[in-house]
Amino acid sequence: MLLHCETEGGGNDTATLAASWLPAGTLDSLTELNELCLALLTEQSAVRDAVPSGLLHSLGELWRGLDGAARHRAAACPYLLLDAGFADPVRWRTPAAQVGDGGTAHYACYFTVPAATEVARLVFIYAWHLTRSQSAAARLFLGMTAPSAALIARYTLRQIQVLADSHPEWLRPRWPARVQVWRELLLAALSGEATALERARLRGVTLLAAEVRGASPAASPPVAAARTSAILQRAPRSPRGGNDPAGAQLASPHRAHADDPR
């Protein structure tokens, strides 16, 4: 396995509901990956000659102030903070034999710093792992459509890694045009105020749930709402709002001992 997850204990009835369908530690791995995503965004925001980005430049002071503790608080969202076009099945239709052969469409590069390559690799592998083990979680955490999930699940581990190495430019912040959504999240993370953090997370969950619902009209609203509420309750909280669960190990595929974006 690529993802080594630890079981978190305790929890209320809502957390138990989420635990009934989420593998233990899934949210911990998501939080760890989100921390890497935030570190990438912070590094990119410091690049002076990069293509102008309202999200990165207008919030430059907030990105610079994001220390390790604040980054962990911001990362504890029940959805991935970056996107790789998971709602667009077209880009995932590359025949397996052509992976890495440059047969896919060109996308403008958002991230120019070297760390983007490794983050892309981890994001792609995490998405691949979810499509094979928990397709419902892939759709909720990544905003992934069912056609995209089916296509991604068909790749082998080696193929998905090659695809990631070939297309780190697919990475984008989630909702890059919604600067206010990001401002709210970063301010809440910097303050550590529990209510503000919950409000920021819920706003993101609402946006992503609407996108998933729009892309999947056949989905059952009551079930989706229950799962969304349960996931939000299980999301790690800041020290001011409760104890964080034990972190999971999201291993790089290069390690021989690995288990596995107003």
Secondary structure as GFF3:
##gff-version 3
##sequence-region A 1 262
A	DSSP	beta_strand	3	4	.	.	.	ID=ss1
A	DSSP	alpha_helix	13	19	.	.	.	ID=ss2
A	DSSP	alpha_helix	26	45	.	.	.	ID=ss3
A	DSSP	alpha_helix	54	57	.	.	.	ID=ss4
A	DSSP	alpha_helix	60	64	.	.	.	ID=ss5
A	DSSP	alpha_helix	68	75	.	.	.	ID=ss6
A	DSSP	beta_strand	82	83	.	.	.	ID=ss7
A	DSSP	three_ten_helix	89	92	.	.	.	ID=ss8
A	DSSP	three_ten_helix	96	98	.	.	.	ID=ss9
A	DSSP	alpha_helix	115	133	.	.	.	ID=ss10
A	DSSP	alpha_helix	135	142	.	.	.	ID=ss11
A	DSSP	alpha_helix	146	153	.	.	.	ID=ss12
A	DSSP	alpha_helix	157	166	.	.	.	ID=ss13
A	DSSP	three_ten_helix	168	170	.	.	.	ID=ss14
A	DSSP	beta_strand	172	173	.	.	.	ID=ss15
A	DSSP	alpha_helix	179	191	.	.	.	ID=ss16
A	DSSP	alpha_helix	194	215	.	.	.	ID=ss17
A	DSSP	alpha_helix	221	234	.	.	.	ID=ss18
A	DSSP	beta_strand	249	250	.	.	.	ID=ss19
###
